[in-house]
Amino acid sequence: MKKIFKGNTLPELMITITILGIVAILVISVTINIKSKINERSRKQAIAKITQIMRILNAKDSLHGITTTDEFVNILEENVKVIKRCNSDHLTECFPNKITKTTAQVIGSTSGLKQIETETLKTGADLGNPANTSNNVSLVLADGVSVILSYDISCESDPYNNNGITDKCIIAIFDINGQAKPNKLNEDIGLLNAQIGPGTCTDINGICVSVADIQYKPTNAEPFTGIPTAVNNNCSGFNYWDGAKQACEEIGMRLPSISEASQIIFYNDKLNLTGDHYWTNEEISETKVRIYNYNGTYTTVQKGCIHHAYLVRCVK
């Protein structure tokens, strides 16, 4: 066979190219794994540093009587070098504008990458603690780490016990490389006691309940016929219940059952409920479903009509 390229036959050249391709894939894979491990180690170091700071503050009995996250940061700055501090209206001056989050598989299809706007993370409730309405503060620390902090005002100092002091007192999102990319959750961005995104939920007796009311729109989903009433004649074609159900599914959650809804109503203070009627998944017929009432009872209503006033808390 005629040789090409200084004595190499074509089959030999093909084998060489194949081997080089395999080596390249292995090198890329190893590089990605190394970077992933470095990021993971850096996230753990950031958490360890925050934990150490909290233990020092607790040992000094500095966590007593704090009523806002701003007050906590005032104390923090006395013990940690802070390059820049930003209030809840200017979080992105200290933290990346967006956080990229990979969503879970929803309704049999992958919804792909979602971006969370940092400017929406204004209070502790936006980070998974619905009872914490204190405004968040973002910081740039001396080591280049950016962090959004929320302090739980129910926390108290116990200088004789450091166990779990970090878990009890603060919620944080931190970026180990500041404004630099990829600004992606579980890569350069990590969470400490925090949850972010529409699917953020808090545990209520083993039920994970969304920390805020979920926005939804009616659908024209089948089966639904809609039955106009004497009071309101625009029921047909406006299936608010189906829209509520789909809104939960889109964030990997679902509407609660009657028993779950009763738990949600019972823990009103913890969840900061904003209304008195909530959709459930208790479908009665093609046109009717049950809602749960604030007074602890449930009512059968139509899926359409004026029921856009009914609210949504999703569970999983």
N, C-alpha and C positions, 0 to 999 in steps of 0.2 A: 504494500500500500504506500502511495506517495506520502512523504512526510511534510509537515508544515511547521512553521515557527521553530526553526532550528532543531529539527529532528524529532519533534513530538508528533505522534499520530493524532488524528482527530478524536478517536475514542479516549486516548490518554488526556487530551485537552479537556474533553467533556467531563471526565472523572475529576480532573483538577478543579474545574469550575464548580462542580457539585460539592466537592470537599470544602472549597473556600466559602460557598454559600452556607453550608452547615456550620462552619466555624463562626461566620458572621452572626448567624442566628443565636448561637451559644453565647457569643460575646455580648450581644444586645441583651439577652435574657439575664446573664450574670450581672451586667451593668444595672439593669432595672431592679434586680433583687438587692444589689448592694445599696442603691439609692433608697429603696423602700426601707431597708434596715436602718440606714442612717437617719431617715426621717422619723422612723418609729423611736429610735434611741433619743433623738432630739426632743420629740414630744414627751417622752417619759421624763427626760431631764427637766423640761419646763414645768411639768406637774410636780416633780420632786422639789423644785425651787419654790413654787408657790406654796406647797405644803410646809416647807421649812419656814417660810416667812410667816405663815399663819400660826405655827407653833411658837415662834418667837413672840408674836403679838399676844397670843394667849397667855404665855408665861409671864408677860409684863402686865397682864390683866387690862389690856388696852381695848378689848372688844366689848366693853360694858357701856350700855346706854346709847349705842349708835342708832340713829333713826333713818339715815339715808345712805346710799352708796357713796355720795359725795363726801360725807363725813368719814366713812371708812377710808376712802382714798387719801384724805387729808392726813390720817394717821399712817397710812401706808407710805406716803412720801417722806415721812420722817425716818423711815427705816430702809427704804429702797430708793436707789437712784432712778428717777424718772426723767426722760428726755423731753417728753411732750405729753400733755393731758388734754383730752377733748370731751366735751359734754355730750349729752344724748342727741342734741340737734346737729352735732358736727362729728359724729363717730368716724366717718370716712376720712377725716383729716389725720387720724391715727391708725386706721385699719383699712384693709383693702375694700373697695367699693362693693364687690360681689364675692360670694362664697359658692363655689361649684360643689354640688352634691349629687352623687349617683343614687337615683331612686330605685326602689325595689320593683320587682315584677308586679304589674297591676293588671288584673283582668286578662291574663293570658298573653300580655304583650309587654315588652320593655319600654318604658316611657323615656329612657335615656337620661341625659344629664339635665339637671335643673340648677338654676342659679338663684341664690337667696340674696336679696338686696340688704346690705349691712344697715342702711338707714332705717329699716323697719324693725331693728332689734333694739328698741328704745328702753324697754323696762325688763325686769326679771321675768315677768309673765311671758315675754317673747322668747325667753330662753328655757321655758319649761316649768317655771314656778308661778302658777296663776295667782297665788296669794301675794306675790311680791310685785308691787306696782311702783317701787322706787326707780327713778331714772338711772339707766346704765351710764358708765363712764368708760372711755377707751384710753389706753395708755401706750406709749412707746417706751420700753425699758432700755436701760443702758446697754444690755447685751444684744439689742436689735429685735427682741421679741415684741410683737404687738399683741395687745390683749383687750378684750371687752369684759368688764367686770360688773357683776351684780351682787350686792351684799344682802343677805337675808337678815332683816332687822329683828327677827325673833331669836337670833343667835346671842348667846351670853358667854362671857369669859369663864373659864374654869382652870385657873393656873395649876391645879393639881391633876388635871387630866387632859392630855393632848389627843387622846384617841378620837379619831373621826372629826376633829375640829374643822378641817377643810371642808368635809362633806356637809357639815351642819351650817356653815357660815357663808360660803361663796359659790357662785356659779361663774364660769369663765369660758370664753372662746379665745384661743391664742393662735397666733401665726408665728412659727419659728423663724421665718425669714422676712418678716414685715411685709412691705408692699410688693416684694418680688413674687413672680408667678411660681407655681400654677394657682395658688390661692384655692386649693381643693381640699375638701374635708378628708381627713385620714391620710393626707400626704403632708403638706406643710401646715395645714390647719388642724387643730385638735380641740376637743371639748372636755371640760371639767365640770361634771354634774349638770351638763347642759344638753338641751335638745333644740334643734332649730328646724324651721320649715312648717308648712301647713299641717303636717302629720305629727307635730309636737304634741305629746300627751303626758299626763300625769297619772300615777297609779291610785285607783280608788277601789280598795278591797279586791285587788287582783284584776281589775278592769282598767285598761289604759285608755283614758278619756282625753280627747283633744282639749287643749288648755284655753281655746277661744272658740267662739261661734264660727262655723264654717260658712263661707259665702256660697250661694247656689242660685241657679236660674231654672225656670220650668223647662220641661222637654215636651216633645210630642210623641214620646215612646209608646209603642204598642205592647200589650193591649191596654187601651184607654179610650173610653167613649165620651166621658164627661157628661154630666147631667146638669143643665142649666136650672137655676132655682128662681123663685119669684123675687128674691132679694137681689140676686146677682146672676145675670144671664151670660157671663163670659167664661163659664167653666170649661166648655169644650175646647180641647186642644192645648190647655195649659195644665200640664201635669207637674205640679210643684213637688210632690212626694218623690217622683222618679228623678227629678233634678237634684233633690237633696241626697238621694241614694247614690247617684252617680258622682256627686261631689265628694262623698266619703270614699268611694272606690278609687277615685283618681289619686288620692293620697295614701292608698294602701290600707284603708280602714273601712268601716261599715256603720250603718245606723244601729243604734242600740235596741235590744229587746225591751219589753215592758219592764222586766225585773231590773235590767241594767239602767234603764231610764229612771227608775225609782231611786237607785243608788246615786245617780247624777243629781237629782233634785234634792236628795237628803244632804248631800255634801255641797250645797249651794255656796256656802262661805268659802270653802277651799277652792271652788272652781270659778267663783265670780260670775255666776249666771246673770245674763242681761235681760231675760224675759221669762214668761210664765208658761209657754207651751212649746214642747219639743217633739219633732217627728220621731217615730220608732220604726222598726222593720216589720211590725205586726200588720201584714197585709190581710184584709178581710175579703176583698173581691177585686174585680178589675177596676173599680172606681173608688173603693173605700179603704181606709187604713186607720190605725189607731195613733193618736197623739197622747203624750203624757202631760198631765197638768201640774202646775206648781203646787196645788193643794194636795197632791199625793194620789190623785185618781187619773183614770184614762178615759178618753172620749173617742168615739168613732166619727171620722169626718171624711169628706170627699177629698180626693187627691188634687183637685183643682180649685176653682173659685178663688176666694180672697185669701187662701191659706198661705200666701207668700209671707204672711206675718209670723208663721211658725218658724222656730229656730232649729239649728242643727248642731248637735255635739256628736262627733264620731267616736267609735271605740275600736279597739283591736285586742 
